[in-house]
Amino acid sequence: MVVGFGFFFSFFDIITIGLSLKVLQEQFRVTESTVNWAVTTSLIGYIFGSFLDSRIADRFGRRIGLYISVGLFTVGSILTATAWEFWMVLLWRFISGMGIGAEIAGVTTYMGEMSPRGARGRYTSIAVACGFFGFAVVPFAGVLLVPNFDWGWRALFLLGGLGGLVICFMRRHMPASPRWLLNQGRVEAARSVIEEAEARSRTRCGGSLPELVPSSVTAAPLHLEKGFKILFRAPHRKRLWFFGLVWFFYYTGNYGWLELSSELLVEEGFKLGQSLWLTGIASMGFIVGAVLAIFSSDWIARKWSCALLALAWTVLLLLIGWFPSEIMIMVAGFVAAISISMIIPMMYTYTAEVFPTAVRATGVSITDGIGHIGGALCPQIIFGLAALTAAKEYQFPAALTVMAVTGLLTALLLALGPQTDKMALE
């Protein structure tokens, strides 16, 4: 839960910029194509921050990486709220993006290493569920602040930044990852972390713990070799590019919906306040999906559950695009939000499982970073392809169809992925 609250404010920040685009365009007197760079620069920062912080986490420890990540998006969010020129918005969004990218890669790695083999999906989903509460809350805060006050968008960014300060305080007692300590040869430090955990458990269980049961699964060999180059050897090289491609397709459509839905609805003829209410109601599905993910993440092979969810997402976007009534946007958008908040923690868990401890954070970061290239370019990809394939009056269904196609490609790729359920980490 403590780690997960960082996800809350990271996801809070992701939605905030999407809700603010129209107001930023008006207040800073920039074009639509220019204001969309506020999304792009954030996601470019995400890629850089994720990679740099993951190298720090693999070299100096997971806890240090998690402190750096929350510090970056806290500073970036607070400074975005003070921007008086549009170039400042772009600069501070880049800093915020660095923190968000670092946070997501760091939390995914940390939760995977701290969770039992048969419950990695469940505990990662609990952490990520906190983030989806951020997705659900922001549209309602946005509808109260953004259309009604000139400073409303600034207040949203400030709230996110102040939340980051609280997270820094909450994380002061997080234990180090024993797997990372063992990989560094720090056996006694790893033993100390485990003994402290056992002592707390004895207190809660009335003084005794169950007897140790020998594992029936052979753990992967420990990679004592250090360095970035491990990722570019078989079989990790192939996994690196495979999961990077999966994330690229998924994030192109996912960020398209999360960041551009309000703008697209306004272009379709809905008023700004109306579009915010519709996306706000639909966003309540994030809470439902996050809870469902906690209980279902370890039921069936992650490759199949993720593929089915990506396929459902594809169908839902097509329904919204071609039948854009208020009811359809709320209902299909609600179910689409459920699919997002279920697939994200499963895919995070799935990605982290395939890389060794020595470079796990870096492996997650690179694949997630490749994915966010699609997210960073989603306005250009979606609006560009929509403009090529349809007349102006069909831009809305064309844009949603482009997003849907990225979901279909994601589902097809996932069906070809490796099997990892209940696989022991080294």
N, C-alpha and C positions, 0 to 999 in steps of 0.2 A: 504493500500500500504506500509506503514511504517513497519507494522508487517510482511508483505509478503516478504520484501527484506531479512529478516532473513532466510526465506525458500529458497530464491535464493541461498545463499551461503551454506546452509545446503545441498541442492540437488547438488550443484556444487561439494561439497566435496565427496558426495556419488559416483558420476561418476568418479571423479579423480583417486581414488584408483583402480578402474576397468581398466582404461586406462593405468595405470602404472605397472600392475602386471608383464608383460613380461620383462620390463626393470629392475624392482627391482630384478627379478630372476637372470638376467645376472650380474648386478652390485654387488649384495651381494653374488653371487655364492651359491644360495640355490636351493633346488629342487622345482618342481611345487607344490607338496603337502604342502611344507613348506611356500612358498610365498602366498598360498591361505589363510593362517592364518591371513594375513593382513586384509582380508575381515572379517574373523570370529571375531578377537579381537575387531574390530571397532563396530561390531553389538552386541557383549557382553557388551561393554562399553555403547552402546545405551540403552540396557535394564536397566543397573544399573543407568545411569544418568537420564533416563526418570522417574524411580520410585522415586529416591531421590529428584529430583527437583520438581516432582509433589506433594510430601508431603510438601515441602516448599511452593509451590504455594497455596495449600489448607489451609495451616496453616498461612502463612504470606502475601499472596497476589499474584495475577497473575503477576504484574509488576516485582516484585523481581525475580520470577521464570524465566521470559523472559530475564532479564539481566544476570542471572547466565548461562543460556543455551548458549547465544551468546558468553559469555566470555570463556566458556569451549571449544567450537569448534574453536574459534579464536586462543587460546593458543595452542591447539592440532595441528592445521594445520600449524602454523608457526614453531613449534618445529619439526614436521615431515619433513619439508623442510630442516632442519639442521642435520638430522640423519646421522651418519657415520657407524653404525652397524645395522644389521637387527632387533635385539632385541629392539633397540630404535624406529624403525618404528612401531613395535607392541605396544610398550608402548604409544607412542604419538597417534597412531590410536585409542587406547582405550579411551584416554582423548577426542579426537575429537568425537568419537562415543557417549560419555556421553552427550556432548553438543548437538549433532544432535537429539538424542532421547528426550532430555529435550525440545528442541525447538519445535519439532513436536507436542508433547503432550500439551505443553503450549499454542502454537498458536491455536490449535484446540479448546481447552477449552475457551480461551479468546474470539475468534471470535464468538463462539456459544453463549456466554453470552452477547456479545455486539450487537448482531444482532436481528432484528425483527423476530417474529415467522415465518412469511411467506417468509422470505428471508435468513434464516440461511445458506441454501445451497449456495445461490448466493454469499454472502459475504465471506464465508469460501473459496469458489472457487476462488474469486478474490485474496485472500491472497496466496492460494496454487499455483495459476497460475504463480505468481512470481517465485516460486520454479522451475516450469517446464521450465521457460526460462533458468534457470541454467542447467537443463538437456540438453536443446537444444544447449547451447553455448559451454559447456565444450568439446564435441567431436571435434569441429573445432579448439579450442585452443590446444587440445591435439595432433591433427594431425600435427599442425605446430611446436609444441615444443618437444613432447616425442620422435618421431623417429629421429629427426634431431640434438638434443643436449643432451649430457650426463646429463646436469643439467635441462633438460626440465621438468621432473616430479617434481623437486623441485620448479621450478617457478610456476607450477600449484597450488601446496599446499600453496605457499606463497601468491599468488593472493587471494585464498580463505580466508586465515587468515587476510590479510589486509582489505578485504571486511567486515569481522566481526567487525573490529574496527570502520568502518564507521557506521555500524548498531547500535552499542552502542550509538553513538552520536545522531543518528536519533530518538531513542526511548525515549529520555529524557522527552518528553511532553505527553507520553501516559497516558490516564486517568485510574484510577483504575476501576475494574469491580463493578458496583453497586450491582449486584446480590451477589457477594462475600461479599461486605461490609454489606449488609442486613443480610446475613447468620451469620455474626459475631456480629450482634446486633448493628452495627455502622450506625444507621439510618440517622443521620445528615450528616455524610460523604457521604453516598449514595445520599442523597438529593442534596448536593452540586455538585456532579458530574453531576446529571441530570439537575440541574439549569444552570450550565455552558454550557452544550450541548444545552439546549433550548435557551440560550442567543446567542450562535453562530448561531443557526438556524434562530432566529428572524432577525439577521443582514442580513443573506443571503436571507431570504424570504420577506424582505421589512418591517419588524417590527411586523408581526403577525404570529401566528401559528394556524393550524386547531383546532377546538374544539375536546376535548377528546371524543372518542366513546367508550361506555362500551363494554368490550370484550364479545363475544358470547361463548368463550371457557373457561371452568373452569380450572384455573391454579392448578397444583399439590400443595399439602400442603408444606409449607416451612419446611425443615428439620433443626431444631435448634440443634438437637443432633450432637455432634462433634465426630470425631474419625474414624479411619480406619475400625473399626468393622462393620460399616454400610454396607459396601460392601459385607459382608458375611451373610447378612440376606436377606430373600425373599423380593422382586423378584430380587434384585441386584446380588445375588450369581449366579443364573442361567444365567443372562445376562453377567456376568463377564466371565464365562467359554465359553458361546456360541460365544461371539465376539472374545475372545482369539483364539478359534479354527478357526473361519473365517479368522482372520488375519494371523494365522500360515500357513494355506494352501496357501493363496494368496501371502504372502511374500516369501515363499519358491521358487515359480516359478518366481515371479517378480524380486527378487534380483538375481536369477539365470540368468535371461536375462540381467539385468542392469549391473551386475558385471562380468559375465563370457562370454558374447557374443563375445567380441573381442578375448579372449583366445580360445573359441570354433571354431571361424571362422579360426583362424591361424592353429589350429589342423586339420581343414577340408581341408586346402591347400591354403587358402588365405594369401597374404602377410600382415604384420602388418599394413603398411600404407593403404593398400587397405581395410582391415577390419575396420580401423578407419574411412575411408571415407564413407563406406557403413553404418555403425552404426550412423555416423554423419548426413548423409542425412535422414535416417529413424527417427532420433531424432527430426527433425523438426515437426514431428507429435505431439510432446508434446505441442508445441505452439497452434496448431489448436485445440487439445483436451481441453487444459486449457481454451481457449476462449469459446468453445462450452459448457463446464461445467458451466460457469458463467450464461449462459442464459437458461440452461436446468435442473439445479440441483433441482429446486422446481416444475417442471412440473408434474411428476408422483411420485408415492410412491418410496422412495429411495431403499427399498428392491428389487423392481422389476427392476429398472434402473441399479442397481449394479449387479444383477444376470445376466441380459442380456449382460452387458459389460464383465463380467467374462467369459461368454459363447463365446462371440466373440473372446476374447483373447485366449481361448483354441484352436479355429479353426485356428487362425492366426499362432500360434506357431507350429501347426502340418504342415501347409503349408511350413513354413520356414525350418522345420526339414527334411521333406521328399522331398522337391524340392528346394535345396539351390543354386539357381542361383543368380547372381548379381541383376537382376530385381526383383526376388521374395523377396530377403532380403530387398531391398529398399522399395518396395511397401507394402508388408505384414508387414515389420518392421515399416513403417510409420503409417499404420492403427493401429498396436499394440500399438504404442506410443500414438496415440489418445485415445485408450481405457484406457491406464494407467492413463493419465492425466485427464480423465473424472471420472474414478471410485474412485481414491484416495480421492479427496475432498468430494465426496458424502459419502464415507465410513467413513471418519473422522467425518463429520457432523452427520451421522447416529449413530456412536458410542457415541459421546458426548451427544446426546439427551436422552439417556436411563438412565443416572446416575444423582443423585441429586447434587445440588451445593456444598454441604459440602465436597463431595469426587469426584467431576466430573473430576478434573485433574488426581487424582489417578486412577480412573476407566479407563480413556482413556489410562493412562500410562501402567497399568497392562495388559490390552487387547492387546495394541500395542506391549508391551514387550514380551508377549507370542508369538505374531506373529513374532517378530524379532528373537526368538529362531530358527524358521524355516529359516529366512534370514541368521542368523549366521552360520547355519549348511548347507546352500544350496550347497556349493561345495561338501561337503561330501555326502549329500543326493543324489544330482543329478548325480555326477560322480560315486558314489557307486552303485546306482540302475541301471545306464546305463551299468556299467561294468558287472553287474549280468545278465542283460537281452539281451545283444547283443555282437557280436564279435567286435574287435577293429575297423574294417572298417565301422561299423554301430554305432559308439559311438556318432557321431553328431546327427543323427535322434533320437537315443535312449534318449540322454540328453534332446532334445527339447520335446520329448514325455512325459518325466517325468514332465517337467515344465507345459505342457498342461494339464496333469491329475490333477495337483494342482489347475489349473484354473477351471476345471470342478467340483471338490469337493467344491470349493468356491461358485460357482453358485448354486449348490444344497443346500448348507447350507443357503445361503442368502434367497432363496425362502421360507425357514421355519421361517425367522426372524420376529420380531414384527413390527407393523405399527407405524410410528412416525411422518409422514408428518403433518405439521401445529400443532403439539402437543405443548401446552404451557409448558415452563419450570417453575419450582417453583421460 
